[in-house]
Amino acid sequence: MSSDRVTLECKALTKTYFSTEPPSQVLHGIDLQVRTGEFLVVMGASGSGKSTLLYSISGMDRPTSGNVLLEGRELTSLDDTEVSRVRLTKMGFIFQQAYFLSNLNLQDNILLPALKASPNDKDGVVKRVDALMERFGIDHVKRHGITQVSGGQLQRASICRALAGEPAVLFADEPTGALNSSMSTEVMNALTDVHSDGTTIVMVTHDPACAARADRVVYLRDGLLVDTRDQGKWTEAAAKQREDDLFSWLSDNGF
């Protein structure tokens, strides 16, 4: 459940790519607040700027202008080393493709960034990772190589890795985009469980069934935030009606 406190905020955020001729402006002055404990989804048609927004507010890419604040700390003024440290210690990431090192087993892939973030707390990190792997049902494959597990297990491992550093906010970019419907449900159940613990989540998705899980959905069109929908708490019993209502709202926005 979200609170009135704000974990993440961007103000007048713009992003222009100067590698094209003429330059391509993708974001046009985005103002957005993400409340502590909120599950926020960003939607929009292809090319609307939703992934660019995610990268810009998470420090993976630098905005052209505007401000990004995480827990009140200005990120856009930090140098690359400082931003990398913030990403490592304050943010967790899940992508469409699960990026793991092929020479490490599943457990070591999850442990690596958390140990890098907290090198003086090895025992605590190992206990936390073991507990996460058990919680999300992959402890029995922790010694397996990344090619020996399913796509759903890999994405659950991505969630474990993202949570191992106890981040202030969890970012997810199309986390179910490469999965079948059964595995998508599996991953979204895990994210819903994470959110129920009070974790702040910002997710980009094209799937209304996934977006229906969120507390709030914002809609981008041509780099502008044009609409927002407050959905309240998700329940399994109301899932179908919630998806239908969301799809109607998306259709009204030209999705």
C-alpha positions as CSV (number, residue, x, y, z in Angstrom):
1,M,0.0,0.0,0.0
2,S,1.4,3.4,-1.0
3,S,1.9,6.3,1.4
4,D,1.8,10.0,1.0
5,R,5.6,10.1,1.0
6,V,7.4,10.4,-2.3
7,T,10.2,8.1,-3.1
8,L,10.9,9.1,-6.7
9,E,10.1,12.3,-8.6
10,C,11.0,13.9,-11.9
11,K,10.3,17.5,-12.8
12,A,10.2,19.0,-16.3
13,L,12.1,16.0,-17.6
14,T,13.2,16.1,-21.3
15,K,15.3,13.8,-23.4
16,T,16.6,14.6,-26.9
17,Y,18.8,12.4,-29.0
18,F,21.3,14.5,-31.0
19,S,22.7,11.6,-33.0
20,T,19.9,12.0,-35.5
21,E,19.4,14.8,-38.0
22,P,17.3,16.7,-37.1
23,P,17.7,15.8,-33.3
24,S,14.8,13.7,-31.9
25,Q,13.1,14.9,-28.8
26,V,11.5,11.9,-27.1
27,L,10.4,13.3,-23.7
28,H,8.7,16.7,-23.5
29,G,8.8,18.0,-19.9
30,I,7.5,15.1,-17.8
31,D,6.4,15.8,-14.2
32,L,5.8,12.6,-12.2
33,Q,5.8,11.5,-8.6
34,V,6.0,8.0,-7.3
35,R,4.8,7.5,-3.8
36,T,6.5,5.3,-1.3
37,G,5.1,1.7,-1.6
38,E,3.3,2.5,-4.9
39,F,3.1,0.1,-7.8
40,L,3.1,2.5,-10.8
41,V,2.9,1.3,-14.5
42,V,3.9,3.4,-17.5
43,M,2.0,2.6,-20.7
44,G,1.8,4.0,-24.2
45,A,2.0,3.1,-27.8
46,S,5.3,2.0,-29.3
47,G,7.6,5.0,-29.6
48,S,5.7,7.0,-27.0
49,G,8.8,7.3,-24.8
50,K,7.9,5.0,-22.0
51,S,11.2,3.1,-21.9
52,T,13.2,6.3,-22.3
53,L,11.3,7.7,-19.3
54,L,12.2,4.6,-17.3
55,Y,15.9,4.8,-18.2
56,S,16.0,8.6,-17.5
57,I,14.5,8.3,-14.0
58,S,16.6,5.3,-13.0
59,G,19.9,6.8,-13.9
60,M,20.6,4.4,-16.8
61,D,20.5,7.3,-19.2
62,R,20.9,11.0,-18.5
63,P,18.0,13.3,-19.3
64,T,18.7,16.3,-21.5
65,S,17.1,18.7,-18.9
66,G,15.0,18.6,-15.8
67,N,15.5,17.0,-12.4
68,V,15.2,13.5,-10.9
69,L,15.1,13.1,-7.2
70,L,15.3,9.8,-5.3
71,E,14.3,10.0,-1.6
72,G,14.8,13.7,-2.0
73,R,18.4,13.4,-3.4
74,E,19.0,15.1,-6.7
75,L,20.4,12.5,-9.1
76,T,20.9,14.6,-12.3
77,S,23.7,16.6,-10.7
78,L,25.8,13.4,-9.8
79,D,28.7,12.2,-11.9
80,D,28.7,8.8,-13.5
81,T,30.4,7.0,-10.6
82,E,28.0,8.4,-8.1
83,V,25.0,7.5,-10.2
84,S,26.3,4.0,-10.6
85,R,26.6,3.7,-6.8
86,V,23.0,4.9,-6.3
87,R,21.8,2.4,-8.9
88,L,23.7,-0.4,-7.1
89,T,22.6,0.4,-3.6
90,K,19.2,2.1,-4.0
91,M,17.6,0.5,-7.1
92,G,16.7,-2.9,-8.4
93,F,16.2,-3.7,-12.1
94,I,14.2,-6.4,-14.0
95,F,14.4,-6.4,-17.8
96,Q,12.6,-8.2,-20.6
97,Q,15.6,-10.4,-21.0
98,A,17.2,-11.8,-17.9
99,Y,20.8,-10.7,-18.1
100,F,23.0,-13.2,-16.3
101,L,26.6,-14.3,-16.5
102,S,26.8,-17.7,-18.2
103,N,29.9,-18.8,-16.1
104,L,28.0,-18.4,-12.8
105,N,25.2,-20.5,-11.4
106,L,21.8,-19.0,-10.5
107,Q,22.6,-18.3,-6.9
108,D,26.0,-16.6,-7.6
109,N,24.4,-14.4,-10.3
110,I,21.9,-13.1,-7.7
111,L,24.6,-12.7,-5.0
112,L,27.1,-10.8,-7.2
113,P,25.6,-7.3,-7.2
114,A,24.4,-7.5,-3.6
115,L,27.9,-8.4,-2.4
116,K,29.3,-5.6,-4.4
117,A,26.9,-3.2,-2.8
118,S,27.6,-4.5,0.7
119,P,31.0,-6.1,0.8
120,N,31.3,-6.0,4.5
121,D,28.1,-7.9,5.1
122,K,28.7,-11.2,3.3
123,D,26.8,-13.4,5.8
124,G,23.8,-11.1,5.8
125,V,23.7,-10.9,2.0
126,V,23.9,-14.7,1.6
127,K,21.1,-15.2,4.2
128,R,19.0,-12.7,2.4
129,V,19.5,-14.2,-1.0
130,D,18.8,-17.7,0.3
131,A,15.6,-16.5,1.8
132,L,14.6,-14.8,-1.4
133,M,15.3,-17.8,-3.5
134,E,13.2,-20.0,-1.2
135,R,10.4,-17.4,-1.1
136,F,10.1,-17.3,-4.9
137,G,10.5,-21.1,-5.4
138,I,13.9,-21.3,-7.0
139,D,16.0,-22.5,-4.2
140,H,16.0,-26.1,-5.6
141,V,17.7,-24.8,-8.8
142,K,20.2,-22.4,-7.2
143,R,23.2,-24.5,-8.3
144,H,21.9,-24.8,-11.9
145,G,23.4,-22.9,-14.8
146,I,21.3,-20.2,-16.4
147,T,20.6,-22.4,-19.5
148,Q,19.2,-25.2,-17.2
149,V,16.2,-23.3,-15.9
150,S,12.9,-22.0,-17.4
151,G,12.2,-18.5,-18.5
152,G,9.9,-18.0,-15.6
153,Q,12.5,-19.2,-13.2
154,L,15.1,-16.8,-14.7
155,Q,12.7,-13.9,-14.2
156,R,12.0,-14.9,-10.6
157,A,15.8,-15.0,-10.2
158,S,15.8,-11.5,-11.7
159,I,13.4,-10.4,-9.0
160,C,15.5,-12.0,-6.3
161,R,18.6,-10.2,-7.6
162,A,16.7,-6.9,-7.8
163,L,15.6,-7.3,-4.2
164,A,18.8,-8.6,-2.7
165,G,20.2,-5.1,-2.2
166,E,17.0,-3.9,-0.4
167,P,16.3,-1.2,-3.0
168,A,14.3,2.0,-2.4
169,V,12.6,1.4,-5.8
170,L,12.3,-1.6,-8.2
171,F,12.3,-0.8,-11.9
172,A,10.8,-3.3,-14.4
173,D,11.0,-2.9,-18.2
174,E,8.6,-5.3,-20.0
175,P,9.4,-8.1,-17.5
176,T,6.9,-10.5,-19.1
177,G,7.6,-9.5,-22.7
178,A,9.5,-12.7,-23.6
179,L,7.3,-15.1,-21.6
180,N,4.3,-17.2,-22.4
181,S,1.0,-16.4,-20.6
182,S,1.6,-19.0,-17.8
183,M,5.1,-17.7,-17.1
184,S,3.8,-14.1,-17.3
185,T,1.2,-14.9,-14.6
186,E,3.9,-16.5,-12.5
187,V,6.2,-13.5,-12.7
188,M,3.3,-11.0,-12.0
189,N,2.2,-13.0,-9.0
190,A,5.8,-12.6,-7.7
191,L,5.8,-8.9,-8.3
192,T,2.4,-8.5,-6.7
193,D,3.7,-10.4,-3.7
194,V,6.7,-8.0,-3.6
195,H,4.5,-5.0,-3.8
196,S,2.4,-6.3,-0.9
197,D,5.5,-6.0,1.3
198,G,5.6,-2.3,0.6
199,T,8.2,-2.3,-2.2
200,T,7.9,0.7,-4.6
201,I,7.7,-0.5,-8.2
202,V,7.8,1.4,-11.5
203,M,7.1,-0.9,-14.4
204,V,6.8,-0.4,-18.2
205,T,4.5,-2.8,-20.0
206,H,2.4,-3.2,-23.1
207,D,0.2,-5.8,-21.5
208,P,-3.1,-4.6,-19.9
209,A,-3.3,-7.8,-17.8
210,C,0.0,-6.9,-16.2
211,A,-0.9,-3.2,-15.9
212,A,-4.1,-4.2,-14.1
213,R,-2.0,-5.3,-11.1
214,A,-0.7,-1.7,-10.5
215,D,-2.1,0.9,-8.1
216,R,-1.8,3.6,-10.8
217,V,-1.3,3.7,-14.5
218,V,0.1,6.7,-16.4
219,Y,-0.2,7.0,-20.2
220,L,2.4,8.6,-22.5
221,R,1.7,9.9,-25.9
222,D,4.5,11.4,-28.1
223,G,6.7,12.0,-25.0
224,L,3.9,13.7,-23.0
225,L,2.1,12.4,-19.9
226,V,-1.5,12.7,-21.1
227,D,-3.6,10.7,-18.6
228,T,-3.4,8.9,-15.3
229,R,-5.6,6.2,-13.8
230,D,-5.9,5.3,-10.1
231,Q,-6.9,1.7,-9.7
232,G,-6.6,1.0,-6.0
233,K,-5.6,-2.4,-4.6
234,W,-5.6,-5.4,-6.9
235,T,-7.5,-8.5,-6.0
236,E,-7.8,-11.8,-7.8
237,A,-11.6,-11.8,-7.6
238,A,-11.9,-8.5,-9.4
239,A,-9.0,-9.1,-11.9
240,K,-11.1,-9.7,-15.1
241,Q,-13.3,-6.6,-14.5
242,R,-10.3,-4.5,-13.7
243,E,-8.6,-5.6,-16.9
244,D,-11.7,-4.8,-19.0
245,D,-12.0,-1.4,-17.4
246,L,-8.3,-0.7,-18.0
247,F,-8.5,-1.8,-21.6
248,S,-11.4,0.5,-22.2
249,W,-9.4,3.4,-20.7
250,L,-6.4,2.5,-22.9
251,S,-8.7,2.4,-26.0
252,D,-10.0,5.9,-25.2
253,N,-6.4,7.1,-25.1
254,G,-5.6,5.5,-28.5
255,F,-3.7,2.5,-27.3
